[in-house]
Amino acid sequence: MKIIKYNKNFYKNLDQELLKRYKQNNILIHNDVKKIIRDVKKNGDKSILKYTEKFDKIKIDSNKLLLDQSIFKSNKIDKNILNSFRKSIKNISKFHKKQFPKNILQKSKNILLKSVWKPIDSVGLYIPGGNAFYPSSLIMNAVPAIIAGVKRIVCVTPPSKKHNPYLLALLKELNLNEVYNIGGAQAITALTFGTKTIKPVNKIFGPGNAYVAEAKKQLFGNVGIDMIAGPSEIIVVANNQNKPDWVASDLMAQAEHDINAQAILITDDIKFAQEVILQIKKLNTGSVKKNIINKSLKQNGLIILLKDIFTSSEIINYIAPEHLHIHIKSYNKLLPYIRNTGGIFLGEYSTEAYGDYIIGTNHILPTSGSAKFSSGLGVLDFMKRNSIVEMNSIAANQLASDVENMANVEGLDAHKLSVKIRQNN
């Protein structure tokens, strides 16, 4: 992990480190996805089957795109593990139900104004497959959609000769029946425009690889998009009053996601930082994803060294990380100054893994600095708001001259006419 000291060139040096993750050549991905979108939009199922064979190395017929319900009957799982997922669903449901919005009613003598929330009619949930398969992400997407009252929830997941048993169990647990064996940019396109087999949806959710993210970018506007997810990231704030091995484990937990993931330690003690590095080496010897962790921390891992750890809020707000874990005991002194981050974890015991799985908050959070203007996934993302206006003749006459004045400024004569024609009638 590279150490950066806070000095007059700090932000210039920090930008160079942060931008390294995004210097990969995306032109080829952009062009490939553009071609896939054009092809699937024109040729539908035929193109989907072609790209499925090309990218997933699986040949299927169009009548096999919809996941066969008989597959659930032979599914064998560990009931203890399933119970953990059930507990997750229960906790996430409990917390997210509190997010359900209230309608607004403003009533005066002559005017009635309403703001009414309604669920989106249909949504598509992308479920990654292969090395990046996360059953927990299905829960994080599906639960708020169900609470919002979405009538049609469609799932897409890359085809497999043997689907992950816990994916199948959770689909059944969540009562999700419209599931298609399709992944990649072709899945996002199919959900957007529809095909003979797949009807289009109104909004698409869920993480995916670079091709999925690029498809979301290009198709936004034709369909609603949750967010454009980048590589995972965390900032951990800790000092010599904290346990270096605990801090090391939190950095490793983020680094194991992906070689492009970023784990950053902010501290005011170089000896503590060095001890954390030693603990990472020690703890990582037996890790299943040892090589990914090593490469991620080598390429993107940072240690930011400050004189005063309570000035770290400025840097945190500048980076706007997906996750922030504040280990220091006086975390409440720092918390009021934090504005830009996806999820905040306070104290040594609140490791981010609890947020990923079980505690009740949502782990789908803004990345790549987008926490400066967006929030983590919630029930409101699966809903939309209607404004309702009801006026009588008294209110119309009272406000007519004001509307006419404003319409004159903007040169919109028909607006003025539509008000004037109703006066004194």
ABEGO torsion letter per residue (X at the ends): XBBBBBBAAAAAAAAAAAAAAAABBAAAAAAAAAAAAAAAAAAEAAAAAAAAAAAAGBBBBAAAABBBAAAAAABBBBAAAAAAAAAAAAAAAAAAAAABBBBBBBBBAABBBBBBBBBBABBBBBBBBEAABBAAAAAAAAAAAAAAGBABBBBBBBBBABBBAAAAAAAAAAGBABBBBBBEAAAAAAAAAEBAABBBBABBBEBBBAAAAAAAAAABGABBBABBBBBBBBBBBBBAABBAAAAAAAAAAAAAABAABBBBBBBABAAAAAAAAAAAAAAAAABAAAAAAAAAAAAABBBBBBABAAAAAAAAAAAGBABBBBABAAAAAAAAABABBABBBBEAABBAAAAAAAAGBBABBBBGGAAAABBBBBAAAABBBBBBBBBBAAAAAAAAAAAAAAAAAAGBAAAAAAAAAABGX
